[in-house]
């Protein structure tokens, strides 16, 4: 039993597998949760991160994050193909280079123009940045700043994301629809994507 426990502990530590770094964002960094669902993040130019969520079966989603945080495009997929009517784009009232990077205990209130299957409409968002701390995923530790996103025109829907400055992206850890129980997502592995 002790041998098995030691082996499992050893395999989950950075000594066995290299922890991803910013350089790995060129080919991608993948997170895996308790259910085997993955999220993969790849750098796309100076100000954007491409993300891909995959349920391991038939469904997924793809998204583009400004500064690795703010969603500017998203759509759902089935067997890798775009699902009709699922695409939405979001425009923030500033140049990509001017979008705020999280500062401990700061916040950003902004309007967003959204184009989706219902047409074009303006919404309001608040992003609240928490204090800098650390998070460990599968034996890899990173500086982390929690972000609470509040979507005022979506019935006050809230999300909590963890922003990793060393890698340049944030990932979703909790959703809280109004008057419903929160749903949490726990990631157990982080790895560089080899291409």
C-alpha positions as CSV (number, residue, x, y, z in Angstrom):
1,X,0.0,0.0,0.0
2,X,2.8,2.4,0.9
3,X,4.6,1.6,-2.3
4,X,1.4,2.4,-4.4
5,X,0.8,5.6,-2.5
6,X,4.4,6.7,-3.0
7,X,4.2,5.9,-6.7
8,X,1.0,7.9,-7.2
9,X,2.4,10.8,-5.3
10,X,5.6,10.7,-7.3
11,X,3.8,10.7,-10.6
12,X,1.8,13.8,-9.6
13,X,4.8,15.9,-8.8
14,X,6.8,18.2,-11.0
15,X,9.9,15.9,-10.6
16,X,8.2,13.4,-12.9
17,X,6.7,15.8,-15.5
18,X,7.7,19.3,-16.4
19,X,5.4,22.1,-15.2
20,X,4.3,24.3,-18.2
21,X,5.8,27.7,-18.6
22,X,5.0,30.8,-20.7
23,X,7.0,29.4,-23.6
24,X,4.6,26.4,-23.7
25,X,1.8,28.7,-24.6
26,X,3.0,28.7,-28.2
27,X,1.8,25.1,-28.6
28,X,-0.7,25.1,-25.8
29,X,-1.3,24.3,-22.1
30,X,-4.0,21.7,-21.2
31,X,-5.9,21.5,-17.9
32,X,-7.8,18.3,-17.0
33,X,-10.6,18.1,-14.4
34,X,-11.9,15.4,-12.2
35,X,-14.2,14.1,-14.9
36,X,-11.6,14.0,-17.7
37,X,-12.9,17.2,-19.3
38,X,-10.1,19.3,-20.8
39,X,-9.4,23.0,-21.5
40,X,-6.5,23.9,-23.7
41,X,-5.1,27.5,-24.0
42,X,-2.8,28.8,-26.7
43,X,-1.2,32.2,-27.2
44,X,-2.6,34.0,-30.3
45,X,-0.6,37.2,-30.8
46,X,0.3,39.8,-28.3
47,X,-3.1,40.3,-26.7
48,X,-5.2,37.2,-27.2
49,X,-5.4,33.6,-25.9
50,X,-7.4,30.9,-27.8
51,X,-9.2,28.4,-25.6
52,X,-10.9,25.1,-26.3
53,X,-13.1,23.1,-24.0
54,X,-13.7,19.4,-24.7
55,X,-16.0,17.1,-22.8
56,X,-14.1,14.0,-24.1
57,X,-17.0,12.8,-26.1
58,X,-18.8,14.8,-28.8
59,X,-19.3,18.3,-27.5
60,X,-17.1,21.3,-26.8
61,X,-16.6,25.0,-27.2
62,X,-14.0,27.4,-28.5
63,X,-13.3,30.9,-27.3
64,X,-11.0,33.8,-27.7
65,X,-9.9,35.7,-24.6
66,X,-8.6,39.3,-24.7
67,X,-5.6,39.5,-22.3
68,X,-6.4,35.8,-21.4
69,X,-9.4,37.0,-19.4
70,X,-12.2,38.7,-21.3
71,X,-14.3,36.7,-23.8
72,X,-14.4,38.3,-27.3
73,X,-15.7,35.3,-29.2
74,X,-17.2,32.0,-28.4
75,X,-19.1,29.1,-30.1
76,X,-20.1,25.6,-29.3
77,X,-19.0,22.5,-31.3
78,X,-20.3,19.0,-31.9
79,X,-17.8,16.5,-33.2
80,X,-15.5,19.4,-33.9
81,X,-18.0,21.3,-36.1
82,X,-19.5,24.7,-35.3
83,X,-23.1,24.4,-33.9
84,X,-25.4,26.7,-35.8
85,X,-26.6,29.7,-33.8
86,X,-24.1,29.3,-30.9
87,X,-21.6,31.9,-32.0
88,X,-21.3,35.2,-30.2
89,X,-18.8,38.1,-30.3
90,X,-18.2,40.7,-27.7
91,X,-16.5,44.1,-28.3
92,X,-15.0,46.1,-25.4
93,X,-14.7,50.0,-25.7
94,X,-10.9,50.1,-25.9
95,X,-8.0,48.9,-28.0
96,X,-6.8,45.4,-27.1
97,X,-3.5,46.7,-25.8
98,X,-5.4,48.9,-23.3
99,X,-7.5,46.1,-21.7
100,X,-6.7,45.9,-18.0
101,X,-4.5,43.2,-16.6
102,X,-5.6,42.2,-13.1
103,X,-4.2,44.3,-10.2
104,X,-4.7,43.0,-6.7
105,X,-8.0,44.3,-5.1
106,X,-8.9,46.2,-8.3
107,X,-11.9,46.1,-10.5
108,X,-13.0,47.0,-14.0
109,X,-16.6,48.1,-14.8
110,X,-17.3,48.2,-18.5
111,X,-20.0,48.1,-21.2
112,X,-19.8,45.4,-23.9
113,X,-21.4,45.3,-27.3
114,X,-22.5,41.7,-28.1
115,X,-23.5,40.2,-31.4
116,X,-25.3,36.8,-31.2
117,X,-28.3,35.0,-32.6
118,X,-30.6,37.6,-31.1
119,X,-28.9,40.5,-32.8
120,X,-26.7,43.3,-31.3
121,X,-27.1,44.6,-27.8
122,X,-25.1,46.4,-25.1
123,X,-24.5,44.8,-21.7
124,X,-22.6,45.6,-18.5
125,X,-19.9,43.6,-16.9
126,X,-17.9,44.0,-13.7
127,X,-14.6,42.2,-13.1
128,X,-13.3,42.2,-9.5
129,X,-9.7,41.2,-8.9
130,X,-8.8,39.5,-5.7
131,X,-5.5,39.4,-3.8
132,X,-2.6,37.5,-5.4
133,X,-2.0,34.0,-3.9
134,X,-1.0,30.6,-5.1
135,X,-2.7,27.6,-6.7
136,X,-1.4,24.1,-7.2
137,X,-2.6,21.9,-10.0
138,X,-1.3,18.3,-10.2
139,X,1.9,19.2,-8.3
140,X,2.6,22.4,-10.3
141,X,2.3,25.7,-8.3
142,X,1.6,29.1,-9.9
143,X,0.9,32.6,-8.8
144,X,-2.8,33.1,-9.0
145,X,-5.3,36.0,-8.8
146,X,-9.0,35.2,-8.4
147,X,-11.4,37.2,-10.6
148,X,-15.1,37.5,-10.1
149,X,-17.0,38.3,-13.3
150,X,-20.5,39.8,-12.8
151,X,-22.8,39.9,-15.9
152,X,-25.4,42.4,-14.8
153,X,-27.7,42.0,-17.8
154,X,-27.7,38.2,-17.6
155,X,-29.7,38.2,-14.4
156,X,-26.7,38.9,-12.3
157,X,-24.9,35.7,-13.4
158,X,-21.4,35.4,-11.8
159,X,-18.3,33.4,-12.5
160,X,-15.1,33.0,-10.6
161,X,-11.9,32.5,-12.6
162,X,-8.3,31.9,-11.6
163,X,-5.8,34.1,-13.5
164,X,-2.3,32.7,-13.9
165,X,0.1,35.6,-14.7
166,X,3.0,33.3,-15.4
167,X,1.0,31.7,-18.2
168,X,-1.1,34.6,-19.2
169,X,-4.6,33.1,-19.0
170,X,-7.5,32.6,-16.7
171,X,-9.7,29.5,-16.3
172,X,-13.2,29.0,-15.0
173,X,-13.5,27.5,-11.4
174,X,-17.1,28.4,-10.5
175,X,-20.4,29.5,-12.0
176,X,-23.2,31.0,-10.0
177,X,-26.5,31.6,-11.8
178,X,-28.9,33.8,-9.7
179,X,-30.9,31.9,-7.2
180,X,-29.2,28.6,-8.0
181,X,-26.4,26.6,-6.3
182,X,-22.9,27.3,-7.5
183,X,-21.1,24.7,-9.6
184,X,-17.4,24.3,-9.1
185,X,-14.7,22.8,-11.4
186,X,-11.6,21.1,-10.0
187,X,-8.6,20.6,-12.1
188,X,-6.1,17.8,-11.3
189,X,-3.6,18.0,-14.1
190,X,-1.8,20.7,-16.1
191,X,0.5,19.9,-19.0
192,X,2.2,21.3,-22.1
193,X,0.6,20.2,-25.4
194,X,3.1,18.5,-27.6
195,X,2.7,19.0,-31.4
